[in-house]
Amino acid sequence: MGVRHAVVAGGGIGGLAAAVALVRRGWRVTVCERAQVLTGIGAGIVLAPNALRALDSIGLGPDVWAGDALLGPVGLRTPSGTWLSRTGAGAMSSRYGPPARAVHRGSLIDALAAALPPGAVRLGVAVTGVDDTGDTGGAVEPVVVRTSAGDLRADVVVAADGMRSVLRGQLFPRHPGLRHAGEAGWRAVLPGVGAPDRSALRSAAETWGRGERFGIVPLVDGRIYVYATATADPGTEPADHHAELARRFGAWHDPIPALLDRLGRRNPGPVDVLHHDFYELASPLPRFHSGRVALLGDAAHAMTPNMGQGGCQAIEDAVVVAHLLADAADVPAALAAYTKARRRRTTRISRRSRRIGELARLSHPLAVSARNLAVRATPSAVTSRALDTVLGWQPPPGAASTVRA
């Protein structure tokens, strides 16, 4: 069998991880990214233990993520600062192995792209469709990949083209598609220099109010990732994001007011604040493949960010699909195995994330009080056990790369 060719639609985290995993399994890979530059939108991502193990299996081990792991307690707080729940980093590490690391998405994108051969990524090229004729008269024809720069031919296609996936729409035209999750969010990354008391920023914490949340995550490079959410109708856009954040969260516990001040225009200039609606694939796809096309990440199972697992699950997808394709003589059969391996897990995590979002969006004072009481009364051991099936995931046996780029 000669060197086979995979085309990956989308140069985000999931697409690049799939490309790296396939290259290290001996495939030739072309990544088509519609943007003119590879960039991680200005936000952070927490690489949970399951994602770190997946990355390690494709050659991106701990040495790539230089800097501090999340060292302080991880948990939930009230706007007054009272802890509802928290788990020490040591307890998490002893239970799940590698401690979580929070990195800028751009850093992760750069690390994945650097692991690919020169020329593997084609920027400014959008995948617009696929034509998979399969077996015609005993001869298996290549998949024809339609792109804005002309047709490509491939032995397999990985559709990692995001939550508004063009290829998902082609393969599953009757699927209801995305549903608005009832929330909108803000994200920003602050420089670490001149930050408020660093001891208060050693832990990743999320604060729950009445239909509003604020999160603080220290990144490994010393910067600070902050995010906020609020219930909102789709398309609602504040006139001034800085003013809106200050109005909603300015009276919450330290160091939130100081961080909001740094987002403004006084310190020394404004920080870019991203605003977006939350969408999800509330109805699971019937499968994550069609013929020789595999759907991956948000294209397959777009979920709300409430568990911080969207990117982590895309990385898991990448490792599993490359493992199953490694020596597969029958690509459709390998992709059917990929659906079997991934659909149930990602559906469960997506549903769980949705339920967490429903709790976080509670706004009636009595409902919020009952929620907080229930969270506070839940033993940390119970909370940790509930995460075992998510964070304890291991790459398939033999998934470690056998071919180096």
C-alpha positions, 0 to 999 in steps of 0.5 A: 500500500502506497502513501495515502492522502488525507484532506482535512477541512479546517485548520483549527485545533481539531483539524490540526490535531488530526493532521498531526496524528495522521502524519505520524501514522504515515499518511500524507496530509493536506489541511485546507483552512479558509482563513489567510492565517492560522490563528487561535481566536484571542482566548484560552483553553484548559487542556484537561488530563484527557486532552494532555494524554491525547496530545502526548500520544501524538508527540506533543508531550509536557515539554511543549507546554512550558510554564505552570500548571493550574496550581491552586484550587479549582472550583465555584464561587458566589459573587461575594467570594464564598466558595461553593466547591473546590478541589485542590490541584494535588487531589486532581493530579493524584486522581487523573495524572497530568495536571491541567494546563491552560494555554492560549489557543494561539499557542496550541495552534502554533504547536500543532502547526509546527509539528506538520511537514512544510506545505501541509497547510494551505491557507485561504482555501475553503472546502466547499464539498465532497464527491465520494463515489466509492467503489465503481466497477471494482475500482475504488475512486479517490474522494474528490474534494471541492475547494475554492482553489480547485479539486483535490483527491484523497483517500479520506476526508476529515471534516473539521470545519467548525460548528457551522460545518459545510460538509456536515450540511452536505452529508446530513441535510435533514439534520436540524443543525445548531440550536441557540443555548440561551446564553452569550459570552465574552472572552479576553486575555489580559497580560500578566504584567501589572496584574492584581495580586498573583496569589489570587490568580493561581487557581481557575475559578468560576463565579455563579450569580443569577443567570451570569457567570465570570471565570478566571483562568491563569495561562501557562505563559503568565497571561490571564484568561477571563470570560463571562456569560449571561442569558441572552437572546440570539443576536443581542449585542451590547453597544459597549462591551466594557461598560456592559461587563462593568455593569454586570460584574463590577461589584463582584468579589476580588479580583474581578473588579480589578480585572474588569478595570484592566479591560477598559481604556485606562490600563494602558489601552483597551484589551480586545473583548470577544463576544459571541452567542452560544450554540450547540448540536442539541440533536446528535448526528446519527453517525460521525462519518459517511463513506470516507468522510469523518466529522470531527470536533464541533462539526460532529458534536458542537457543545456548550462550553460549560465543561470546558471539553469542546476542544478536548473532545476534538483532540480525542477525536483526532487521536482516535480517528488516526489510530483507526485509520493507521493501517486500515485497508477498508476506510469506511469500516474504520470510520464506522468504528470511529463513530462507534468509539466516539458518538456515545461519549461525546453525546453524554458529555454534550448533554452533561454540559447542557445540564450544567448550563441550565443550572448556571442560568437559574435567575430566580433567587429561591432557585439560585439559593437551592442550587448553591446549597446543593452544590455546597452540600455535595462532597468533593469526592462525589464531584471528582468521581463524577468526572472520572469518565471524562478526565480519566479517558485514555488513548486507545492501546497502541495509539502512540505515533509510530512514524515521526514527522 
